[in-house]
């Protein structure tokens, strides 16, 4: 199974220090929906792993979160793409759960749900904690220079990234990278 695990806010859609709290505030970043559709068309299953502490903080409820995801699914479908599953952590940092990134709990849930080992599964996010969580689960970390990491474009990358993290301008550039690598590794005539 070809699986990619994506962060949501700052990777697929615009992020906000005030939290993304409603479908109106959920705005896809340029090229992200098309990038996901291209991955899907090449046989990749795309899953989201996202901290959503706004739930635990009472800033929005599960109905609003579901409405944001319904908007995402609808916009993706218009591009011919899909997200296979959304895994989220509703907890605040003070709750010390295992599913809140940088801990690998969400990734472990994904591996269990899909029945796959996560070693080498590409994971994409816009923060050091996204990379740390994925790497702790054995995933191959890919940092996009959007959202929280947009400020690092043209600068040294942030400290604390796991060894082997690859940086990309955005999700579309990551998709280009992954699709080109996959094409090279497929046997000729396949």
C-alpha positions as CSV (number, residue, x, y, z in Angstrom):
1,X,0.0,0.0,0.0
2,X,1.4,3.4,-1.0
3,X,0.6,5.7,1.9
4,X,1.4,9.3,2.6
5,X,0.5,11.0,5.9
6,X,-0.1,14.8,5.9
7,X,-0.5,17.4,8.5
8,X,-3.5,19.7,7.9
9,X,-3.1,23.3,9.0
10,X,-0.2,25.0,7.3
11,X,0.4,22.0,5.0
12,X,-2.9,21.6,3.2
13,X,-4.7,24.8,4.3
14,X,-3.8,28.2,5.7
15,X,-2.9,28.2,9.3
16,X,-3.8,30.8,11.9
17,X,-2.4,31.6,15.4
18,X,-6.1,32.1,16.3
19,X,-6.9,28.5,15.1
20,X,-8.9,27.5,12.1
21,X,-12.4,27.2,13.7
22,X,-14.9,27.0,10.9
23,X,-15.4,26.0,7.3
24,X,-15.2,29.7,6.3
25,X,-11.7,29.9,7.8
26,X,-10.6,26.6,6.2
27,X,-8.9,27.8,3.0
28,X,-6.7,25.5,0.9
29,X,-3.2,26.7,0.1
30,X,-2.5,27.2,-3.6
31,X,-1.9,24.0,-5.4
32,X,-2.4,21.6,-2.4
33,X,-5.7,20.1,-3.6
34,X,-4.3,19.4,-7.0
35,X,-1.1,17.9,-5.4
36,X,-3.2,15.5,-3.4
37,X,-5.2,14.5,-6.5
38,X,-2.0,13.9,-8.4
39,X,-0.8,11.6,-5.6
40,X,-4.2,9.8,-5.6
41,X,-4.1,9.3,-9.4
42,X,-0.6,7.7,-9.0
43,X,-2.0,5.2,-6.5
44,X,-1.2,6.9,-3.2
45,X,-3.5,6.8,-0.2
46,X,-3.5,10.1,1.6
47,X,-4.3,10.3,5.4
48,X,-4.2,13.3,7.7
49,X,-2.7,13.4,11.2
50,X,-3.5,16.7,12.8
51,X,-3.4,18.3,16.3
52,X,-6.7,20.0,16.8
53,X,-6.3,21.4,20.4
54,X,-8.9,24.1,19.5
55,X,-11.4,21.3,20.4
56,X,-9.9,20.8,23.9
57,X,-9.7,24.6,24.3
58,X,-13.5,25.0,23.5
59,X,-12.8,27.2,20.5
60,X,-14.9,25.0,18.2
61,X,-16.8,21.7,18.4
62,X,-16.7,18.4,16.6
63,X,-19.6,19.5,14.4
64,X,-17.5,22.5,13.2
65,X,-14.5,20.2,12.7
66,X,-16.6,17.8,10.6
67,X,-17.9,20.7,8.6
68,X,-14.3,21.8,7.8
69,X,-13.4,18.3,6.7
70,X,-16.6,18.1,4.6
71,X,-15.5,21.3,2.8
72,X,-12.0,19.8,2.3
73,X,-13.5,16.5,0.9
74,X,-15.8,18.4,-1.4
75,X,-13.1,20.7,-2.8
76,X,-10.8,17.7,-3.2
77,X,-13.4,15.7,-5.1
78,X,-13.8,18.6,-7.5
79,X,-10.1,18.1,-8.3
80,X,-10.5,14.3,-8.6
81,X,-8.7,13.7,-5.2
82,X,-9.6,12.3,-1.9
83,X,-8.4,11.9,1.7
84,X,-8.8,8.3,2.9
85,X,-9.0,9.2,6.6
86,X,-8.5,12.1,9.1
87,X,-6.9,11.3,12.4
88,X,-6.8,14.2,14.9
89,X,-5.8,14.8,18.5
90,X,-8.4,17.0,20.3
91,X,-6.2,17.4,23.5
92,X,-4.3,20.4,24.8
93,X,-0.7,20.1,25.7
94,X,-1.6,20.1,29.4
95,X,-3.5,16.8,29.0
96,X,-0.2,14.9,28.2
97,X,-1.8,12.5,25.8
98,X,0.1,10.2,23.5
99,X,-1.7,11.3,20.3
100,X,-0.6,15.0,20.4
101,X,2.4,15.6,18.1
102,X,5.4,15.6,18.6
103,X,4.4,12.2,20.1
104,X,3.7,9.4,17.6
105,X,0.3,8.3,18.8
106,X,-1.7,9.5,15.8
107,X,0.8,7.7,13.5
108,X,0.5,4.5,15.5
109,X,-3.3,4.7,15.1
110,X,-2.9,5.1,11.4
111,X,-0.6,2.1,11.1
112,X,-3.0,0.0,13.1
113,X,-6.1,1.1,11.2
114,X,-4.5,0.5,7.8
115,X,-2.5,-2.6,8.9
116,X,0.8,-1.2,7.7
117,X,4.3,-0.8,9.1
118,X,5.1,2.9,9.0
119,X,8.9,2.5,8.3
120,X,9.7,4.6,5.3
121,X,6.1,6.0,4.9
122,X,6.4,9.6,3.8
123,X,5.0,12.1,6.2
124,X,4.6,15.8,5.4
125,X,4.1,18.8,7.7
126,X,5.0,22.4,8.3
127,X,6.6,22.2,11.8
128,X,9.4,20.5,13.8
129,X,6.8,18.6,15.9
130,X,5.2,17.2,12.8
131,X,8.6,15.9,11.7
132,X,9.4,14.5,15.2
133,X,6.1,12.7,15.5
134,X,6.5,11.1,12.1
135,X,10.1,10.1,12.6
136,X,9.3,8.6,16.0
137,X,6.9,6.3,14.3
138,X,9.5,5.4,11.6
139,X,8.1,7.6,8.9
140,X,10.3,9.5,6.3
141,X,10.0,13.2,7.3
142,X,9.3,15.9,4.7
143,X,9.0,19.5,5.8
144,X,7.1,21.9,3.6
145,X,8.1,25.6,3.8
146,X,4.5,26.8,4.2
147,X,2.5,27.6,7.4
148,X,4.8,27.6,10.4
149,X,7.9,27.0,8.3
150,X,7.3,29.6,5.6
151,X,9.6,32.0,7.4
152,X,12.5,29.5,6.7
153,X,12.4,29.9,2.9
154,X,15.9,30.9,1.8
155,X,17.2,30.5,5.4
156,X,18.7,27.6,7.4
157,X,16.0,25.1,8.5
158,X,14.8,25.1,12.1
159,X,16.6,23.3,14.8
160,X,15.3,20.0,16.1
161,X,14.4,18.4,12.8
162,X,15.0,14.6,12.7
163,X,18.0,13.4,10.7
164,X,17.0,12.8,7.1
165,X,14.3,15.5,6.9
166,X,13.8,16.7,3.3
167,X,12.5,20.2,2.8
168,X,10.2,21.2,0.0
169,X,8.8,24.6,-1.1
170,X,5.2,23.4,-0.6
171,X,2.9,20.4,-0.9
172,X,3.0,20.6,-4.7
173,X,6.8,20.4,-4.7
174,X,6.7,17.4,-2.4
175,X,4.2,15.7,-4.7
176,X,6.6,16.4,-7.7
177,X,9.4,14.9,-5.7
178,X,7.5,11.8,-4.6
179,X,6.0,11.1,-8.0
180,X,9.4,11.5,-9.7
181,X,11.0,9.1,-7.2
182,X,8.3,6.6,-7.6
183,X,8.6,6.7,-11.4
184,X,12.3,6.0,-11.1
185,X,11.8,3.0,-8.8
186,X,9.1,1.4,-11.0
187,X,10.4,-1.3,-13.3
188,X,10.5,-0.3,-17.0
189,X,7.4,-1.4,-18.9
190,X,5.2,-1.5,-15.7
